[in-house]
Amino acid sequence: MGLPLVLASTSPRRVQALNELGISFRQVNPGPDGPSVSADPKERVLGHARYKVAAVQSQAMEPVFILGGDTLVWREGRFYPKPSDRVDAREMLLSLMGKEHQVWTSHVLQISNGPSLERVDCSTVSFRAIPPEELEKYLLGEEWVDKAGGYGIQGWAGNWARILEGDMGTVIGFRKDSVLSLLEEAKACLRENRR
């Protein structure tokens, strides 16, 4: 790989995805997302990932690659963050029902003492109407916790959601092709710098 990889995330989905790729890494909690300074979903999701990477970079004691990411749900000018409680999750899911929305996922790879490489992917998702009793049963569980928009398409909510455009990895919050592309680009940068 060239340099050790540090994952600036506590997301179990990102950990699982890196393990599935067979990439060794160390995980560091980057803290909060940082300020949401842009109304543009692409810039906001990139800003959050950059903030997480910078937070971990300030702790780095050795040359490393630092990988950070963020995922957000957006529809018609409104952002759907991680719900604060069940009431919040219910409101979000009811708002998404019967409509299309976008899921944006960013990946930022910082090379120690080098450039920062970035990718942003977007998928369009539609939600069918959710029967009230099904929604209440879902909310009694914990699947909505810590997920933008109150759902993870890889779980129970996949019964209601359908990807119209884009990649499943983007909706889950880790697009493997994008991360592998960033790592290849980073290794090429290192080789170039050593010449």
N, C-alpha and C positions, 0 to 999 in steps of 0.2 A: 504494500500500500504506500510506503514511503514515509509516512508519519503516523503516530498513533491517532485513532479517531476518538473524539469525545462527543457524545450525544448530549446536547443542551436541551434536555426534555425529561419530564417524568412520565410521559405518555406510555402506557403499556402497549399500545398499538404500534408505536414507533420502535419500541424495544423488540417486539415480536417480529416486525418486518425486517429489521437489521439482522436478527438471529436467523430468519429464514433465508436471507441472502448469504449467510455464512461469514459475515463480517464481524471481526472482533472489535470491541469498543468499550469505552468506560462511560458511565452515565453520571451526569452532574445536574442537579436541580438548578435551573437558571432563575428561579423566582417568578414574579408576575410577568404578564405580557408586556408591560410598559404602557405608555400613553397611546391612546387611539387618536391619532392626529389627522387622519385623512378620511374624507367621506367617500373616497374612491376605494372599492374593495381590494383591488390589486395592490395599491400603495399601502393600505392598512395592514393586509396580511403579511406583506413584505416587512413593514415597519416593526411588527411584533416579532418576527423571526430575527431580524437584525438586532433588536434590543436583547433578546435572549442570548444570542451568540456573543454580543459585547459583554454581557454580564458574566458569562463563563470565561471569556478571553481575559478579563481583568484578574481572574484567579489562576490562570495557566502558569505553571512553573517551568514548562518545557515546550519545545516546538511541537505543535499538534495541528491536526485538522479539527475544526469545531463545526458540527452540524446542528443547525437549529431549524425549526419549522413551526408553522402555525396554520390553523384551519378556521375558516369562518363561513357562516351561512348568511346569504344576502338575498333580499327580495325587494324590488321596487324601492330602493333607497333606505331600507331598514336592515340593520345588522341584528342577527340572532346569536348572541353569545352563549356561553354555558349557563344554563338556568340556575338561579339562586336557590330555588326550592321547587316542590311539586306544583304549586300554583303557577309559578313562572313557566315551568315545563309544559303544563297543560295549555296555557295561553299561547305559547309558541307553536305547539303542534296544531292547535285549532286554527291558528292564523295561516299555517302552511297547507292545511288540507284543501284538496281540490285545486291547487295552484302549482305553478312551476317556480322553482327558486334555483339559485346558483350556490355551489360550494366551491370555495377558493382555498387552495393549499399552496403554501410557499415552502421552499427549502433554500436555506442559505448555508454555504460552506465557506468558512473562513480558513485561509491558510496562514499559519503563524508568520508574522512579518511579511505577508504577501497579500495578494488580492482577495477580495470576497467574491464568490461566485454565487449566482442566484437563479432560481427557476420559480415560476408561478404557473400553476395549472388551474383550470376551471372546468367544472362539470355542471350540467343542467339536470335537475332532478324534479320529478313530479310526485306529488302525494295524492293518493286516492282518499276518499272519505273514510274516516276511521269510525267504526261502530262505537258508540259511547261506552258500552260495557268492556270492549276490547281496550279502549284508551285508558279507562280507569284501572284495569288489571295491569296494564303496562306501567302506569304511574306508581302502582304499589311496589313495584320492583325498584332496582337501582340502575337499570340500564341507561336511563336518561342522564344520570349524574356525570358531570365532567365532559359533556359532549355538546359542541356547538349546535344550537337549534333543538337540543333535547333528544337527539336520536343518533344512533349508529346504524348505518345501512347494513352492516355485517351481522346485526343481531335481529331481534324480533321486529324492529321497525322496517326491516327489509321486506316484510309482507305488505307494507303500505307504499314504499318508495320504489320508484323506477327511474333508472338513469336514461335520460333522453339523448344526452351528448356528453362525451368525455369518458373518463376512466374511473373504474371502481376505487383504485388506490387514492385518487384525488378526494373522493367522498369520504373514505376511511381516514384520510389525513396523512398518508405516506405513499407517494407514487414512486415505486421502485425504479422505474426507468429513469426518472428525473434524478434520483439520488445517485444511481450508477453513472449516469452521464456527468454529474458534477464531480464525482470521485475520479473519473477518467480525465476530466479536464484539469483537475487539481494536480494529478500525477504528471500530466504533460507540462504544466507550469513549473513544477519542481525540476523536471528534467531539463527544461529550457534554461532555468536559472543556474543550473550546475555546469552548463557549458562554458 
